[in-house]
Each structure stands twice: as structure tokens, then as C-alpha cells.
Amino acid sequence: MKTMDILIKIREKHQLTQDEMAERLFITRQAISRWETGETVPNTETLKLISKEFNVSINTLLGSPQSLVCQCCGMPLRDEFMSREADGSFNEDFCKACYVEGEFVYKTLDELMLRLVPYMANTLRKSEEETETILREQLPKLKLWKNNRLIHQS
């Protein structure tokens, strides 16, 4: 879906006119009109404001150009599963089960494995041993575990 279509959908979902949406975003109605016709797209700062004001990720506003996964547990990320920073803004790297208000829930890979293996074994219909082997191979490739030497394993 294109940004222009997403912006129209957001405005209609919130039952706003172009004037009302413009007022909420501190911009002109003409800017809203140009976005909705595809003539222009919001700048980065305005995308951040729209994201916060209407509870939608920037990735979604841009038409979901990236297939996002949590960089802690590997879960696919949709807006309803994305974590938030302490200021309420979306964090598009982590799910809300792994990262809450600016803090990581799991301090070590082992802590995550204790929680994740039983759930994933059931989902994958594999034994817990097979699942753990798969996860121990895949999870260290994710940004959190790859880049942070301090929280590898206990």
C-alpha cells in the first residue's frame, strides 16, 4: 500500500477532515491534500509526529517497505506487537515482549531461551531439544545478541 493510501485510511479511521488532521499535525490542509494525492510525502519529522499522534509505525506509514522482525526473539513485527520507548514512540527493532519502555526484558540469551523454547516447540511442532538447537543457531544472528557482548549468555 502506498503512503498516500495509508494516510487517507488513517484520517478516515479517525473520522477527521483534512482540516482537522492538519490542525492535529500543526500543518496546512494543503499539505494533507498533497500527501493524499501522492504529489508529496511527509518529511521525517512529520512522519514521527503522525506515528506518535495516530499510533502507527513509520514502517507502516511508508507502506511497510521492510519486513521487520524483533531483533531479540525473531518474532515478526506488526504495529500491535512493536515495543515502545519510554516517551511512547515506537521502537521498530524489538517486540513489546522483549523491550518495555526502554528496558530489555531478557538480560541474557539463556533467559530468553527459557521463555521461548516451550512456546516455539509447540508452534513448530518439534521437541524442545530440536527447537533449542534451531534457536541457538538463529538468535545469535539478530542485532541484540550479535552486537551486544554484555548480554550473550549467563
C-alpha positions as a printed Julia matrix, in Angstrom:
154×3 Matrix{Float64}:
   0.0     0.0    0.0
   1.27    3.49  -0.82
   1.88    6.21   1.77
  -0.91    8.32   0.27
  -3.42    5.48   0.74
  -2.25    4.83   4.29
  -2.64    8.49   5.23
  -6.16    8.59   3.8
  -7.02    5.42   5.73
  -5.65    6.88   8.98
  -7.59   10.12   8.52
 -10.82    8.28   7.72
 -10.35    5.8   10.58
 -10.16    8.74  12.99
 -13.11   10.44  11.23
 -11.11   13.59  10.52
 -11.42   16.08   7.73
  -8.24   17.24   6.05
  -8.53   20.48   8.04
  -8.86   18.61  11.35
  -5.92   16.33  10.59
  -3.82   19.32   9.56
  -4.66   21.06  12.84
  -3.58   17.98  14.87
  -0.28   17.88  12.96
   0.34   21.66  13.0
   0.46   21.88   9.21
  -1.77   23.15   6.4
  -4.73   21.4    4.86
  -2.96   21.78   1.52
  -0.08   19.63   2.79
  -2.56   16.88   3.71
  -4.15   17.19   0.27
  -0.77   16.9   -1.49
   0.08   13.77   0.55
  -3.27   12.18  -0.23
  -2.89   12.79  -3.97
   0.65   11.43  -3.92
   2.15   14.73  -5.0
   4.42   14.78  -1.92
   5.12   12.71   1.2
   5.58   13.91   4.77
   9.12   14.76   5.85
  10.86   12.69   8.52
   9.82   14.88  11.45
   6.21   14.88  10.31
   6.27   11.1    9.88
   7.43   10.85  13.5
   4.59   13.12  14.6
   2.0    11.14  12.61
   3.39    7.92  14.07
   3.0     9.18  17.62
  -0.3    11.0   17.13
  -2.07    8.14  15.35
  -0.31    5.14  16.94
   1.17    3.73  13.73
   4.78    2.87  12.95
   6.84    4.79  10.42
   7.42    1.47   8.64
   3.65    1.18   8.17
   3.36    4.82   7.07
   5.91    4.13   4.36
   3.91    1.17   3.09
   5.78   -1.46   5.14
   8.85   -1.41   2.89
  10.72   -3.66   5.3
   9.68   -6.99   6.73
  10.57   -6.36  10.34
  11.42   -8.96  12.97
  12.23   -8.49  16.63
  15.99   -8.25  16.95
  15.83  -10.13  20.27
  13.46  -13.09  19.72
  12.91  -13.12  15.94
   9.12  -12.63  16.05
   7.64  -10.85  13.0
   6.79   -7.26  13.95
   3.49   -5.64  13.18
   2.45   -2.35  14.77
   0.44   -4.05  17.52
   3.48   -6.08  18.63
   6.12   -3.34  18.41
   7.75   -2.1   21.57
   7.79    1.49  22.67
  10.37    3.78  24.13
   9.78    5.48  27.47
   8.43    8.56  25.58
   5.79    6.4   23.85
   7.4     6.37  20.41
   7.68    3.09  18.51
  10.88    1.08  18.64
  10.88   -0.78  15.34
  13.68   -3.16  16.37
  12.01   -5.06  19.21
   8.66   -6.58  20.16
   6.79   -5.49  23.26
   7.53   -8.84  24.95
  11.29   -8.26  24.76
  11.59   -4.5   25.25
   9.36   -2.44  27.53
   9.6     1.35  27.93
  13.29    1.47  27.05
  14.32   -1.61  29.02
  15.16   -5.12  27.82
  13.15   -7.87  29.49
  15.77  -10.54  28.86
  19.3    -9.8   30.04
  20.8   -13.0   28.64
  20.15  -15.32  25.76
  19.56  -18.11  28.3
  16.75  -16.11  29.95
  15.1   -15.69  26.57
  15.54  -19.37  25.73
  13.77  -20.43  28.95
  10.73  -18.48  27.88
  10.89  -19.03  24.13
  11.71  -22.74  23.73
   8.45  -24.2   25.15
   6.33  -21.77  23.16
   8.22  -22.27  19.89
   8.38  -26.06  20.31
   4.59  -26.11  20.4
   4.32  -23.7   17.46
   6.88  -25.57  15.34
   5.6   -28.98  16.47
   9.13  -30.06  17.34
  10.7   -31.32  20.52
  12.11  -28.75  22.92
  15.59  -30.08  22.19
  15.18  -29.62  18.43
  13.68  -26.18  18.97
  16.51  -25.11  21.25
  19.06  -26.23  18.66
  17.31  -24.17  15.97
  17.02  -21.09  18.2
  20.63  -21.28  19.4
  21.67  -21.24  15.75
  19.34  -18.41  14.65
  19.06  -15.99  17.58
  22.76  -15.03  17.74
  22.33  -13.63  14.21
  19.87  -11.0   15.48
  21.09   -7.48  16.2
  20.75   -7.61  20.0
  22.72  -10.81  20.5
  25.2   -10.19  17.69
  26.13   -6.66  18.71
  25.92   -6.73  22.49
  28.7    -8.72  24.12
  27.42   -7.84  27.6
  24.23   -9.89  27.39
  25.2   -13.01  25.5
  24.83  -15.87  27.91
  24.89  -16.14  31.67
